[in-house]
Amino acid sequence: MVDILRATTTMITALENGIKSIVPVESVRECHELREKGFLGAAERDGKIADGFELGNSPFDYMNPSYSGKKVALTTTNGTKTIFSIQGADKIIFAAFVNVTSTADFLEHLARDVVIVCAGWKEEVNLEDTVCAGALIDKLAPSFSVEGDPAIIAHKLFVASEGHLDMLLNSASHVRRLKNLDLQKDIDFCLKMDTYRIIPEMRDGEIVPRILDQ
Amino acid sequence: MVDILRATTTMITALENGIKSIVPVESVRECHELREKGFLGAAERDGKIADGFELGNSPFDYMNPSYSGKKVALTTTNGTKTIFSIQGADKIIFAAFVNVTSTADFLEHLARDVVIVCAGWKEEVNLEDTVCAGALIDKLAPSFSVEGDPAIIAHKLFVASEGHLDMLLNSASHVRRLKNLDLQKDIDFCLKMDTYRIIPEMRDGEIVPRILDQ
């Protein structure tokens, strides 16, 4: 699953910074309930931290050594909905630009059919997740066959944008939405490739770091 | 509306070849009923002419001088469904590669907001309609503002494919589907730009040639 602005980027960053696991929940109410049980509470609605929570959907929220070893309950406007919609999959991993190469390496090693699910925005296609899917497809293309017109479009879009990805993504509607919330620092972070090697994986309802070479 | 393989290309070709009007219907049964009232019957299901009809969804079916002045009742697997889904629009016109420049000229002259509806394939995005939408956006971009990530993606895809559009479109899933039905001649025809100037327009449930400069 891909939701680069900002759910999957933030998950990757959180686990990289020592968070033990992330439990995605659908509602702010459920997030509150887990918070009362000792979880850190992360609730984002329309780009902002919901009232009464310490964490939102910004990767920078999680770069705090005092959170190391803790569990997070997370709900976001868009990303967590997508997670619940794909629960039937054999294996669910989370990708973004920040871990795209390690994700591709893992999928190549896994040698299974791959469906890239873009969270998009409120049931609509968005530019940034499509381009990130295209980047992943570009890395996988030599050893996989690419099936379906949406995958061909995503791949072509990425190849056509290499070298000026920033310029293209700055025209994305969600980037403009976040800029209005003064989140340029988040956007720059989310668009950078291969900052990390970690791959979050869904296991028994919790998002945990995939153990390497397993 | 864009459905280049082959509904909108075929409509444009039919009107250019003297067909008086096309009445889109949802079912093969309705198509039969209008045929009994003197219409030519055009019914396509999964790429083939349905049993008992003279016409299908190939533009070449309509290049017959004896059909001149006649009305056609048309149902297709995919395209006619899309027409019924957009009935609330102020004005509906039909575009394809074969009339893309004249469509752009008309829209520029009209100076109204434009929504490009791609028929796609069975509720999914497809490559050929997306690229055709991108070609139209490319012509409109100097005088319109382009809103929404799908429009940005379509535009970028077209610009990136100029000069090797055939190569890209040959990878489209529907092109491969039609090739299996031996429709290479149809595909070549549908991918050619600006063969015609005519613009089909919906008026009182019938698709008729737009009267120029009106």
Boltz contact constraints between the chains, C-beta under 6 A:
constraints:
  - contact:
      token1: [A, 125]
      token2: [B, 150]
      max_distance: 6.0
  - contact:
      token1: [A, 126]
      token2: [B, 149]
      max_distance: 6.0
  - contact:
      token1: [A, 127]
      token2: [B, 149]
      max_distance: 6.0
  - contact:
      token1: [A, 127]
      token2: [B, 152]
      max_distance: 6.0
  - contact:
      token1: [A, 149]
      token2: [B, 126]
      max_distance: 6.0
  - contact:
      token1: [A, 149]
      token2: [B, 127]
      max_distance: 6.0
  - contact:
      token1: [A, 149]
      token2: [B, 172]
      max_distance: 6.0
  - contact:
      token1: [A, 149]
      token2: [B, 173]
      max_distance: 6.0
  - contact:
      token1: [A, 150]
      token2: [B, 125]
      max_distance: 6.0
  - contact:
      token1: [A, 152]
      token2: [B, 127]
      max_distance: 6.0
  - contact:
      token1: [A, 152]
      token2: [B, 171]
      max_distance: 6.0
  - contact:
      token1: [A, 153]
      token2: [B, 157]
      max_distance: 6.0
  - contact:
      token1: [A, 156]
      token2: [B, 157]
      max_distance: 6.0
  - contact:
      token1: [A, 157]
      token2: [B, 153]
      max_distance: 6.0
  - contact:
      token1: [A, 157]
      token2: [B, 156]
      max_distance: 6.0
  - contact:
      token1: [A, 160]
      token2: [B, 160]
      max_distance: 6.0
  - contact:
      token1: [A, 171]
      token2: [B, 152]
      max_distance: 6.0
  - contact:
      token1: [A, 172]
      token2: [B, 149]
      max_distance: 6.0
  - contact:
      token1: [A, 173]
      token2: [B, 149]
      max_distance: 6.0
